[in-house]
Amino acid sequence: MDDIEAAFFYKLLEKIKRLEPSGKKEKLLIKALVISEMAGLGYSKEIVDKLVENRKEMEERFSYNKAV
């Protein structure tokens, strides 16, 4: 991956991180994980952590809405 492609990936990853927890964010994080692995960028652990955090926040919102 050249410098321009890597810069695009990093910018995309930052935009994904700013999204509200949702299924769309989860799908984008999974795509970013695949790109990171294929390109050998070394962001896999960080992306997996964000996936787990996104899922927890989605579950918290669901349980809160269910309780109300």
Phi, psi and omega per residue, in radians:
M1 nan 2.235 -3.136
D2 -1.443 3.083 -3.047
D3 -1.096 -0.655 -3.129
I4 -1.172 -0.775 3.117
E5 -1.129 -0.707 3.118
A6 -1.123 -0.726 3.120
A7 -1.101 -0.704 3.085
F8 -1.086 -0.745 3.134
F9 -1.075 -0.797 -3.122
Y10 -1.105 -0.705 3.122
K11 -1.149 -0.743 3.095
L12 -1.072 -0.766 -3.134
L13 -1.079 -0.714 3.117
E14 -1.127 -0.688 3.108
K15 -1.155 -0.693 3.113
I16 -1.092 -0.734 -3.117
K17 -1.069 -0.512 -3.098
R18 -1.439 -0.162 3.124
L19 -1.220 2.676 3.047
E20 -1.217 2.618 3.106
P21 -0.994 2.216 -3.131
S22 -2.907 3.003 3.062
G23 -1.139 -0.617 3.115
K24 -1.102 -0.764 3.130
K25 -1.087 -0.712 3.134
E26 -1.072 -0.778 3.126
K27 -1.093 -0.724 3.127
L28 -1.157 -0.671 3.097
L29 -1.135 -0.663 3.111
I30 -1.138 -0.728 3.090
K31 -1.102 -0.724 3.108
A32 -1.111 -0.638 3.103
L33 -1.097 -0.771 3.128
V34 -1.104 -0.789 3.130
I35 -1.071 -0.782 -3.125
S36 -1.056 -0.748 3.134
E37 -1.166 -0.782 -3.098
M38 -1.164 -0.612 -3.098
A39 -1.579 -0.137 -3.142
G40 1.169 0.679 -3.085
L41 -1.430 -0.333 3.086
G42 1.389 0.421 3.129
Y43 -1.797 0.174 -3.034
S44 -1.040 -0.825 -3.108
K45 -1.081 -0.774 3.130
E46 -1.088 -0.723 -3.131
I47 -1.192 -0.727 3.105
V48 -1.097 -0.706 3.083
D49 -1.049 -0.713 3.111
K50 -1.177 -0.629 3.081
L51 -1.091 -0.789 3.128
V52 -1.107 -0.773 3.126
E53 -1.083 -0.750 3.125
N54 -1.061 -0.782 -3.124
R55 -1.110 -0.736 3.133
K56 -1.095 -0.761 3.137
E57 -1.139 -0.667 3.101
M58 -1.130 -0.734 3.126
E59 -1.146 -0.686 3.101
E60 -1.096 -0.745 3.118
R61 -1.135 -0.708 3.130
F62 -1.124 -0.780 -3.133
S63 -1.198 -0.590 3.092
Y64 -1.159 -0.795 3.128
N65 -1.140 -0.602 3.126
K66 -1.194 -0.645 -3.117
A67 -1.283 -0.501 -3.108
V68 -1.452 nan nan
